[in-house]
Structures are given as structure tokens and as C-alpha cells.
Amino acid sequence: MELDFVADLLRRIPADPRLEVPPGDDAAVLRPPAERRTVVTVDMLMEGVDFVLGPDCDPRRVGHKALAVNLSDLAAMAARPEAAVVAVALPRRHGDAIGRGLLDGILALANAHGVTLAGGDTNSWDGPLVISITAIGSAAPGRAWRRDTARPGDLLVVSGACGGSLLGRHLDVTPRCREAVAVAAAFDVHAAIDVSDGLALDLSRMMAASGTGAVLDLAAIPIHPDAVRMAAMAGDATSPLGHALGDGEDFELVLALPADDARRLAVEGPTVAGIPFTVIGEVVAGPGLVARSIDGNLHPLEPRGYVHAFDR
């Protein structure tokens, strides 16, 4: 029953000095870090859209992903994770086991990133599993990264590699929180976004917000081995590069930096942040995305990726 579930949940959440009033009251009271700005993000995951519960996707992995995608948004702002609030609609059937599995996944990732669970809400219904997490981070005044501040002449850099996430990485998300904080301390980042819906689509959003365009060097795009595996599957007509540009759910970071900083990040990234960074193109004054092929020819690039569709 709900009362027993919530009581057990509260027992499992460790005490944290950031909470003046801990979970269990009508609302928690969070002590914001001194001389820092509060950064807030929310993301909702729905069964059948973002995951399918089954042998390859248990509730623990869903809990991990639900928090991880929010931490990825904080990483895209160069914000340090602080706290999270969880709201969940549990299916009546097996709801207790599902809820406990969700909490296992959430707590493991929260502990790994120093996040305190500040509270939330639990409901049950006859529909599928739905979970929404609001994550709270902090950043120094004026130091949060934004997507609307890229400048013509900046180079574009992406962390890690992209494509093929649906082979499992879309569940086992690795938020780049520590990497973002490390890069922010050592490099002049003008703009940033995380790759949630597709490298080309999310980059186009950053360029549109900045009032700029981009030229992408297709030969430089880091392609994940999963993208190669997906392209080789029977019935898959998309190339590895196509998967890297449009699959989404990679949750890597795309950064716009001055040319010298971008080149230095590409060299020093593994040492500074522990992961590779690759220069993939440049910011230009004109709107839209342009692809530069291996032979140097330029052609328009469609910003493909995942977009939620609904009727007007």
C-alpha cells in the first residue's frame, strides 16, 4: 500500500545538510549554496515512449534513466547537481515492486553524483508507468552555459560518440555532469546543449537560439560502435553516419567555443574531463545547417531527430 511504500522510501533517503526540512513534510526546504544561482530542470518519461518494461528493461534501469536525463540537462548548463524531486504514477499491477526498483536506480545514481532526494509524489492508476523528475543544480552567477550565445567563428565540439543508442545506451545514460564542470573551469565555452533528440536536431536548436548557423564536417563526426551495429542489422537502411546525426538519446554535450579553446579541448579533453572531445564544425553567420562532405562539397543538412507529435 502507498503508506507502507512511502514510509520505506523515506527510511532509505539519507539525511543531507542541504535540506533544512527533509522529505516527509508537505514540502522540503532546500538550503541553496552560498553565492550560487539555482538551476532547475524537469523531464517526464512514459512507458511505451521512452522505455518498455520487460526482460531487457527493469524498473531500476528506468529509475536510473529518469534521473540521468535530468542530470544531463544540468550538465548542458555546467551546473552542479544538488537535489531532485520525484513524481511517479505506478501501475496498480506490481506497483510496489516497480516503485522499489525505480528507487533503487534513482538512489544509486543520486549517490554517485551527490544528489539529495528532496521529496516527491506517488500515485497509482490503471495506465502505464509514468515518472517525472525535477532536478535542481547550482552554478556561479553568470557562469551557467546557455544555448543562445554561440558566435560566428566559434568551433563546435562534441563529447564522446553518437548513434545507435537504442541498443541499450538510451537506458544506461551517463550524464556528463563532472565533465561539464571540469570543462567550464578550464575553457571558455560560449554555448552548449546536450544531445537528447539527435545531434543534428539539437545542434539546429542551439544555432536557432543563437541566431547563427553551422557547417558540420561529416568526416569528423564521432560515430559510436552501436551506430555501426545498427546500420548492419537486417532491414536497417540508415548509414552509421545517419544514425550518429539523427538517433538521439546519446546525451553527449555539444559545445561552441573560440577556435583556440576548441582545439585545445580536443587535445586536452581526456586529461581534463576524462572523455574525448572532437571538433565537428564551425558556427557561421547564416541560418541553418550545412554539411561539408569528405570531398569538400557543401550541401544543406536536414536537422533530423526525434520530435514528439500530437494533433492540433
N, C-alpha and C positions, 0 to 999 in steps of 0.2 A: 504494500500500500504506500501511498505518497508520503505519509508522515514518517514511516519507518525508513523509506528511501532517503528523504531529506535529512533525517537525523543522522543516518550513517554517512551521508555526503559531508555534512558539517564536521563530523568527527575526523574525516580524512583530510580536511583542508588545514594545513599547518598555520599556526599563528604567524603574523607578519607585522613588523613595526610600522609599515606604510598604512595600515588600516587602523584608524582611531576608533571606529566602530566596526567590528568584524562581521562576516556573513551571519545571517540568522535574524537580524533585525529587519524592519521594513525597508531599510536601505543601508548600504555600507557608507562609511565616511573615510575618504582617502586623503592621506597627507601628501600633497604634491611636493616633489623635490624642490629644494630652495633654488631660486634663480633659474628655473627652467619652465618652459612652456608645456602645456598639456596637449597631447596629440591623441585624437580619438578616431577609431575606425570600426565599422561593423560589417559582417559578412554572414549570409544565410546559406545553408546547404540543405538541399532537399533530396530525399531518396527518389531515384528514378531520373534525376537530372544530374546531380553531382556525384552520385555513388549508387551502387546496387548492393544491398546487403546479401551476403552469401558466403560460400566457402572461401572465396578469394578476397572478401571484404567484410571483416568482422567489425563490431561496434568500436573496438579500440582504435582501429585504423581511421574510422570516421571521426572519432574524437580528436585524434592527432591532426587530421586534415582541417577540421573546423577551426582549431586554434591556429594552426600553421599558416593558413591563408590570410588570417588577420595579422599575424606577426610579419608576413611578407609585405603587407601594406605599410606597416610601421617601418620596415626596412627601407621601403621606397621613399620614406621621408627622413631617413637617417635618424629615426627616433629610437630611444632605448625602451624596450618593453617594461611595463611596470605592473599592470593589473588587467584582469579580464572579468567580464560578467557573461554568464551563460544562460540562454533560454532554450528550452527543448520541448517539443511536442512528441511524446513517446507513443508508439502504437500500443493499444491495450494488450495485445497478444505478445507475451515475452517482454513487456515493457521494463520490468525490473532488471532483467539480465542485460537488456540493451543499454539501459541507463548506467548500470555499473561498468559496462565495458566502455562506454563513452567517457566516463570519468577517469578510468584507467589511462586512456590515451591522452586526455587533456592534462591530467596531473603530471604525467611523465614529461611531456613537452614543456609544460609550465615550469617545472622544476629545473629543466635543462637551461631555460632562458631567464630564470629569476623572476617569473611572473607569479603574482599572488592572485588567487581566485577571490573576488570580492563579493560574489553572490550570484543571483540569477532567478530563474523561474522554471517550474516543471509543470507540464500539463500532459494529459493523456487523451487520445482520441482514436477513432476507427480508421484514420488515414495512415499514410506512410510516415517514416521518421523525418522530422524537420529539426534542425539545430541552428541557432543563431548566436554568434559570439560577438560581443563588443569588447575590443581591446583598447587599452589606454597606455600610451607611452609618454615619454618626455624628451624634449630637445632644448638646447640652449637658445636663448632669444635670438631670433633672426637667422638661425642656423638650420632649420628644417629644410630639407630638399623639397623642391616643387617641380611640377611638370610644365609650368608655363614660363620658364626662364631660360630656355635654350637660346643660343645666339648663333647667327650665321658665322661660320668659321670654326665652330666647335667640332670636335670629332666625337663620334658615337662609339661607345664601348659597351659590350655585353659580358656579363659574368657567365661562367660555366659553358654549357652547350644546350641546344634546343631541339625539340621534336621528339615524337614517339612517347609522350608522357602517359598515354592511356595503357601502356604495357605495365603500369604499376606506380610510376613516379607521381601520378596525379593524386594518389592516396598518401604516399610516403614523402610528403612535401618537406623540403629542407629550407626553412625561411632564412634569408641572408642577413639576419639582424646584426650579428657580431661583425660580419664582413662590411656591412654598410657603415657602422660606427667607426671601424678602423680606416676605411677609405675616406670618410668625411674628415677625419683628424689629420690626414696626410696629403689630401689632394683638393683642388679647387673644383668642386662639382657644381655646374651651373643648373642642371635639371636632371630629373630621374623619374623612372616609372618601373613597376615590376611587370613581368610577362605573365599575365593571368589568362588572357583570351587569345593570344597569338603574338609572336614577335612583330610582324608587320602591322597588325591592327593596333597593338598597344603603342608602338612607335608612332603611328599616324596620329594617335590621340595626343601624345606629347608634342608632336610638331604642330598640330592644330591649336593646342592650348598656347603654344609659344608664338604663333603667327609665323611659323617658318616651315620649310620643307626639308627633305633629307635625300641624300644619294647613298644607296646601300651597295657595297661591294659584295656581290653574290659569292665570289670565290672565298671571301673571308668569313662567311657565316659559320660559326662552330656548330657542327651537326652532331647530335648525340647518337651513340650507337643504337639506341632504341628506335630512332628515326630510320636508320638503315634496315633494322629488323622489320619494322612495319612495312616499309616500301617493298620488301621481298616477300611479303605474305601474299597468298593467292587472292586474287580479286582486288588488290590494292593498286590503284592507278596513279597514286601520288608519289613523286620522287622524294628521296631523303631531304633534299633542299626544300621542297614544298611542305613537307612535314615540319621542318625546322622553322619555316616562316609562318605557318598557319595553325599548327596543332593547338597551341596554348597549354596552360596549366604546367608550364615549366617553372614558374616562379623564380626566374632569374631576374637580375637587375639590368636595365638599360640606362646608361648614364651619358650625359653630354658634358664634355669638359673642354677647356682650352687645349689646343693641339699638343703643346709640350707636356701638360699633365696627363693627357690621354695616352700618349706614347710611353710615358714613364710608368703609368699604371699597368700597361700591357706587359712591361718588363718586370716591375716590382710587385705586381698583384699577388702572386703565390707567396711571397715573403711577408707582405704587409697584411693580407687578408686570408691567406691560406687556400685560395682558389684562383684559377686562371681568369684573366680578363682579355678580351680580344677587341681590337679596333675593327668596326664593321662598316664604317661610313662617315659621312660628314653632314653637318647642318648647313642648309643653304637658304637664301632669301626667299626663293619662290615657294609656293604651296605644293603640297602633295609629296608622294614618294616616287623616287626614280631609282631603277636598278641599273647597276653597271655590271655587265656580263664579263666573263673571263676574257673575251676578245676586246673589251673596252667600249663596246656599244652601249648606248643608254636607251632605256625604254621605260614607260610608266609601270609602276608596280602597284597592283591592287592590294589594299590593306585587308587581307583575308584573316579570319579568325572566328571565334565563337561569339555569337550575339544572341541573347535571349529574345525570342519572338513572341509577340502577343497581338491580339486584334485591337483595332482602334475602338 
